Amino acid sequence: MARNETLTLGHSPDPDDAFMFFALAENKIDTQGWRFEHILQDIQTLNERATRGELVISAISIHAYAYVLDKYALLPCGASMGDGYGPMLVVKKGVDFPRDPSSVPSWLSDKLIAVPGLMTSAFLSLRLFLPEARHVVVPFDEIFSAVASGAADVGLIIHEGQLTYEAEGFDKVLDLGEWWKTMTGLPLPLGGNVIRKDFTPAERSSINQVLHDSISYGLQNRAAGVAHALPLGRGMDTPLADKFIGMYVNDFTLDYGDIGKRAIREFLSRAHEAGLIPSPVELEFVDSQVC
């Protein structure tokens, strides 16, 4: 693609993604001649669009990457990794549930769980924990309401709900990122950025450099980045938004590194062995001397 054409860049309308691309959106960095159109959609929609190859660059669930290997390569920058934390199973306050994690699977066996999308990494981590989980798909920002109304017994929450669930009137049954860390010693790979393979290796590296610079600029100018992202915080104040951004925009976001790449391989390998994704996954990363 010629550099005078605009690249579609899909990401979720959440503070962490907004923070990553703050410098790009506000023209704070050199884009090396590339132009970007920011498309904000929820992660399940972006996952579905990726299966059709619709966007040039997109945030994507690591789970969904298993279904788009023919169309996209992983960019080294943009990872969302839960290092000892991640998607949570919650219930309304007052509901009795086992405090011993080993007893949770049997307790959940007859519960209906509201999940944020079948291609999300949250859902895949739930299936690894409880393969026969009974579930109903609910938009991520309606999961609290679904549990509160009794439409579901348990909610699988992502995004800022991981910080606000207590204030919303819920108790945590299990943190799947904590469970994964205990089981594997690795962070839980939740999301990443991908680029279509119809770009040359040199073009992919050039675009990756721009995205890396955007993330780096945000980390070096944190207060400005948080202020830019705050309108997407769905009621979070500045300290809470800053805490949430810190959970998912960090060293792993600049560079998966050996640990991050090993975590993805372990996550998708276990998923294939359990029959939860269709085929083994050979990771393809964009080459870069920066990330």
N, C-alpha and C positions, 0 to 999 in steps of 0.2 A: 504494500500500500504506500502511495506517495505521502510525504510528510505534510502536504497541504490538505490532506483529507483528515477528517476528525475521527478520533478513536473513541468508540463507546466504552465507558468504564462503569461497570455495575458494582454497586456496593450497598449495604443495608443502611437504613436510616437510623443509625445508632451512634452513640458518642464515640465509640472506639474507632469505627470506620471513618467517621467524620474527622476525627483527630488525625488519623493516618494521612488523609488526603487534604488536610487544611492548607498546607503550603501550595499544593497544586491548584486548589480551588481559588486561593487568594493571590495567585501569581507571584509567589515568594521565591521561586526557584527557576533555574534554567531548564526548560522542557526540551532542549536539543531539537527544536523545530517541530516537535509533536504537539498536536492539539487534542484536547480531551473533552468529551461530553459526559458529565456525571449523571448516571441514572440510578436513582435511589429506589430500591424495592426490597421487600423482605427476603430473607435468605432462601426460603423454600421456593419462591418465585424465581430467584436467580439460579437456583439449582436446576429448575425445570427448563429455564431458558438455555442453560449451558448444554443440556442434552440435545438441544436443537442447534447449538453453535451460533446463537444469535448475537452475542456481544463479543467484541474483540478481547476485552479484559474484563474479568469478573471476580468478585469475591465468590467463594464456593465452599460448601461443607466438604470436609475431607471424605466423608461418606460418599457424597455425590461424585467425587473425583473418580471413583471406581467405575462410573458409568459414562465418562467422557474422555477416556484415555485416547481415543482415536482423533479427538478434536482439539484437545488442549494439553499444554505443558504447564507444570507448576512453576510459578515465579519464586525465587528464593526469598523474596521479601513479602511481608503481609500476613504472616502466620498469626493465628489466634490459638494459643496453647494454654490449657488449664493445668498449671503445675501444682497439683495437690488440691485443686478445686475445679468446679465445672458445673454442668447441668445438675439440677437438684430435683428430687422427688419431695413434694410437699403435700400436707393435708391441712384441713381447717383446724384451728386451735380447739382443743378439747377431744379430738379423735384419739383413741388409744392405739398405739402402734409399738412394735418391739424396738427397744433401744440397742439391742445386739444386732449388728449388721448381718450376722450369719442367719438370723431368724427372719430377716426382711423378705427374702424371696418367697418363702412359704406364705407369709402374711399377704404378700401382693398377689398371690396366685388367682384369687377370685375378685380382684379389684380392677375397675375400669380406669385406665390412666389416660389423661388428656396429654397429647404429644404435639409438638409444634411443626411437624412435617415428617413424612416418611423418608426423605432423603437427607435429613439433618444428621449431624454427628451425634447430637443428643439422643436421637432415636436409636442409632446404631449402638451407642454405648449402653442404652437401656436393654437392647436385645442381647448384647453380650452378657449383661448381668442377669437378665431374665428372658431367655429365648422365647418363651410362650406368653409374653406380656399381652394382656388384653388392652387394647388401646382404641382411642378415637382421636382423629386429627382435629385440632382447634388452632386458629391463629394464635401465635405466641402471646400477643397482648390481650387475649381473651381467656387464657388458661386459668388465671385466678378466679374470674367470674364463673367459669365452668365448674370449678371445684366448689366454690361458695354456694352455687345454686343447686348442687347435687347432681348436675349433668355428668360429672365424673367424680370418682372417689379420690383420685390422686392426680396431682399435676406435675408434669415434667417441665420445669421452668428454665429459661435461658435469659441472656441479656441482663438488664438491670434488676430483674426479679430476684436474682441471686443475692442482691443486697437489700432489697425492700420487702422480702416475703414476711418477715416478722411484723413490720409495721402494717402490712396488708391483712394481718390476722391469720397467718399460717405457721405451721411448725415444719421443720426439716426432718424428713424420714431418713434420707440418704443423699450424700453428695457423690455423684458418679465419678467426678474427677479425683476425689479423695480415695474412693474404692479402687480406681484404676492405678493410682500411684502406689497404693499398698500392694496391689497384685503384681505390678510390673516394675515398679521403681522409676517409671517414666511419666512425663507430662501427658495429658490427654490432648491429642490433636483434634481441634474442633473446626477451624476454618483456614483457608489460604486464598491466595490470588492465582488465577490462571490466565494464560494468554493463548489465543488460537495458534495452531501450528502452521497456518498458511502464511506466517511471517518468517522471514529468514532468521537464522541464528543471530546474525549481527543486529537485525532490527529488534529481536526479542531482548537482547542484552542492553541495547540502547534504551528501550522503554523501561526495562527493569531498573536501570540506573536512575531514571526520573522518579520512579515510585520509591526507590530506596532513599533518594534525596528528600522526597516529601516527608517520609516517616522520620528521617533523621532530623529534619528541620523542626518538626513538631516536638520531638523529644528535647531538642535544644532550646525551644521557645514554648515551654509547657503551658504557661499561663495563657498565652495568646491562643494556643491550640485548644485548650479546655474551654475558653470563652467562645471560640468558634463552634465547638461541638455541643455546647450546653443547650441550645434550642431543641436538640434532638434527644434530650435527656428524659423526656416523659415525666416531668415533675421532680427530677433530681436537682438538688442544689449543687453549688460549685464543689464543695468538698466531696460529696458523694459521687459526682460525675468524675472528678479527678481520681478517686479511688477505683472506680469501675474501669476507667481508661488504663490505669496502671496495671490492672489485672490482665489486660489483653493487648496492650501495646508496650512492648518491652524488648529485651535483647533477642528473644525468639522471633519477634516481628521483623527486626532488621536482618536476621539470619537464622534459618532453621538450625544450622550447625549439625554436628554428628548426632547429638541427642535428639533434636527435633526430627531429623530424618529417620532415626531408628524408631522413634515413637510412632510415626506414620506407618512404617513398614509393619511394626508389631500390631497396630490397631487393625490395619486392613488384612494382614495375614490371619489374625485370629477370626476376623469376620468371614474370610473365605473358608477357613477350616470349619467354621460353624454353619456354613451354608447360607450365610446372610448376604453375600454379594456373589455375583455370577462367576467370576474368574479371578485367578491370581493377579495382583497388581504389581507391575514393574514401574517404579516411579521414574518420571522424566522431568528433570529440573532444567530450567533455563540456565545456561552458563553465564557466569558473571564474575569479574575480578573484584567486584565491590562486595557482593553478598556471599 
